[in-house]
Amino acid sequence: MPDIKFLDYKNIPAILAINSAVQFSWPDRIIKQDLTEKSNTEIIYIGAFASTRQAPLLGYAVLGREGKSGSLMALIVSLEYRRMRIGTQLLLAVGDCAAYLNFRRLKLRVRKSNYPAIELYKSMKFKRDSIELNYYSDGEDAIIMSAGVPFIK
Ligand SMILES: CC(C)(COP(=O)(O)OP(=O)(O)OC[C@H]1O[C@@H](n2cnc3c(N)ncnc32)[C@H](O)[C@@H]1OP(=O)(O)O)[C@@H](O)C(=O)NCCC(=O)NCCS
């Protein structure tokens, strides 16, 4: 089981290192801005760390707000640690935070072609709500999914 912790500006290099190996990541510029501007309390960064002394960051998730719902803005697991339930643990932590913040639902957008992520969300009982055509800058459609929080097992 990874250690789940809130992230702050000291974790920026580790987050950017994870991003550098991923094709579609949460923009480095926004991460630096979110984690250095103290005024931005609406965005929460959560990390999964190995429970060893070296404790590298294995993955991270970003929770924001979209109206009255929480919004999963990013969820990325380092390539070498995938399929080890890190994404699931991060998503559970995001669900707990969203419930704590009194959101009733957690929403997300995922690329139509992102089979691993869609399977992960389906395994956590997220349902497909709608599709946004040409949502991404390269023209790919986004599937909008949501689930009630706290998650029901
Ligand atoms: C999507 C992502 C976060 C999943 O993280 P992960 O830690 O590997 O996921 P988990 O090990 O918790 O997987 C849980 C379940 O999700 C599904 N799943 C995850 N990866 C999958 C894959 N490559 N193929 C099929 N199903 C997959 C499976 O149902 C899996 O359960 P199982 O291993 O018992 O079959 C990871 O692949 C990733 O970082 N991708 C790149 C970034 C990204 O696309 N993020 C989502 C943006 S919306």
The ligand as an ORCA input file, in Angstrom:
! r2SCAN-3c Opt
* xyz 0 1
  C      -5.000      5.393    -15.781
  C      -3.918      5.190    -14.731
  C      -3.932      6.344    -13.748
  C      -4.219      3.856    -13.979
  O      -3.335      3.762    -12.873
  P      -2.893      2.333    -12.285
  O      -2.237      2.571    -10.984
  O      -2.118      1.585    -13.298
  O      -4.325      1.629    -12.087
  P      -4.701      0.465    -11.053
  O      -3.538     -0.487    -10.886
  O      -5.241      1.059     -9.814
  O      -5.858     -0.283    -11.889
  C      -7.126     -0.530    -11.329
  C      -8.014     -1.143    -12.399
  O      -8.138     -0.231    -13.524
  C      -8.177     -0.990    -14.759
  N      -6.942     -0.757    -15.536
  C      -5.870     -0.013    -15.180
  N      -4.950     -0.021    -16.171
  C      -5.460     -0.786    -17.159
  C      -4.977     -1.187    -18.436
  N      -3.778     -0.786    -18.898
  N      -5.777     -1.954    -19.209
  C      -6.991     -2.361    -18.771
  N      -7.494     -2.048    -17.544
  C      -6.736     -1.256    -16.761
  C      -8.238     -2.451    -14.324
  O      -9.591     -2.765    -14.102
  C      -7.476     -2.408    -13.009
  O      -7.770     -3.486    -12.158
  P      -6.933     -4.885    -12.326
  O      -5.470     -4.530    -12.390
  O      -7.322     -5.678    -11.120
  O      -7.407     -5.488    -13.613
  C      -2.507      5.033    -15.401
  O      -2.594      4.097    -16.456
  C      -1.950      6.339    -15.925
  O      -1.271      7.081    -15.206
  N      -2.206      6.645    -17.229
  C      -1.688      7.864    -17.849
  C      -2.369      9.107    -17.337
  C      -3.833      9.046    -17.601
  O      -4.291      8.669    -18.673
  N      -4.617      9.472    -16.592
  C      -6.067      9.553    -16.668
  C      -6.460     10.877    -17.228
  S      -8.225     11.055    -17.273
*
